[in-house]
Amino acid sequence: MIRVQLPTPLRLLASASAEIELDVAPPVTQRRVLDALEARFPTLRGTIRDQVTGRRRAFVRFFACETDLSLKSPDDLLPERVISGAEPFVIIGALAGG
Amino acid sequence: MSRVRVLVGTRKGAFILTSDGKRQKWDVSGPHFAGWEMFHVKGSPVDPNRLYASQSSSWFGQTMQRSDDGGQTWSTVGNKFVYDGIPGTHQWYDGTQHPWEFARVWHLEPSLTDPDTVYAGVEDAALFRSTDGGQNWEELSGLRKHTTGPSWQPGAGGLCLHTIVLDPTNPQRIYIAISAAGAFRTDDGGVTWKPINRGLRSEYIPNPTAEVGHCVHRIAMHPSRPGVLFMQKHWDVMRSDDAGDNWREVSGNLPTDFGFPIDVHAHEPETIYVVPIKSDAEHFPLEGKLRVYRSRTGGNEWEALTNGLPQSDCYVNVLRNAMCTDRLDSCGIYFGTTGGQVYCSPDAGDSWTPIVRDLPAVLSVEAQTLP
């Protein structure tokens, strides 16, 4: 079970809880986690990554295990502690103005 | 007695203001979508309970919302705006070519005949249409693929298609405006487009009378005379009596002819309203006095409307989508400011009262007249 934490605006948009548990078949990568997240919450499509290019939106960041994973390849395996469910995969909005 | 519902989009959410026909006491609901930029909220003229809303965020991009009960509940609908074909490039601020990139929806214009059909004007400038209540969007790409497209250049707010005007007598005719490309018209339902900027003069571009490149801020039309258009340009208030083929200036005695919104009285097609702003560098009213100007002669002769509006130390702006009219017998005029006030005049501009004073900066105001 993969644990995913959403920022408040996306949690409200999707009417989701702050932390979501997703079944993601191996290999557990950023792309597959986001695919599963968007399949469960279609309203999140386009809010985390571009719907056409798949690129992460500029002011969205990914963290896990106290590490910034934002610039990792979306097809890299996530850390073992995320895959085991010990740590959440955290999606945040960058601290930038507004 | 008829009622009025005013849909307000702000920098940090949407608000819905409702009143009876007297327009003296108002109920305020909101913020809806708190924290999100609500660029435009507009209702279907066919089914007033069908609302469409453009919800945007610098962090999380564009989302679209639809309500089927007048804004009590909302559903997220489609937000996939994909340019038709290979998008190509337009001119960037420095004169180089820049790829067309979708940023946000500036304007929503529901169909005059079908509640499930709605047009969306977007940045970078393009026109999209949905025929299934906002679930799916298709570009009317003849506009963006116009031969002048690669020469279109963004205004300070981006290369935005911010105005869509539907001709109630001819479903094939649509007017749109883009900052800073100018005005365009289709006579075949959006397949082909022609620039309609003859008569505009813009001193800030290399050729002041060029076919495109003008920073049109807003176009308005009275439904009883769809061939007569009024325009607030970056500078100059303009008028066309031939569906945009030719324009003439009607700024007349305005104290400054810079501004953003322009609108037409619901029952008097020669009565028009603007909010003069000091200049393109100083986006606030002249002399700190918030004044709406009304012309009862279709332009040139203007009177200041000040009763109830602040006449000292006022330095707000009124954005292009932030003024509208209702259709009650005594025509109501509404506008919102970047200072968060929404003013109502229930007597066609003679007197004004703030409905709300302290909203986030107002981006758009649309009034619905309800049975």
HADDOCK unambig.tbl for C-alpha pairs under 7 A between the chains (distance, minus, plus):
assign (segid A and resid 43 and name CA) (segid B and resid 76 and name CA) 6.21 0.50 0.50
assign (segid A and resid 46 and name CA) (segid B and resid 61 and name CA) 6.94 0.50 0.50
assign (segid A and resid 47 and name CA) (segid B and resid 60 and name CA) 4.32 0.50 0.50
assign (segid A and resid 47 and name CA) (segid B and resid 61 and name CA) 5.52 0.50 0.50
assign (segid A and resid 48 and name CA) (segid B and resid 60 and name CA) 6.09 0.50 0.50
assign (segid A and resid 51 and name CA) (segid B and resid 80 and name CA) 6.94 0.50 0.50
assign (segid A and resid 59 and name CA) (segid B and resid 59 and name CA) 4.93 0.50 0.50
assign (segid A and resid 60 and name CA) (segid B and resid 59 and name CA) 6.28 0.50 0.50
assign (segid A and resid 93 and name CA) (segid B and resid 59 and name CA) 6.17 0.50 0.50
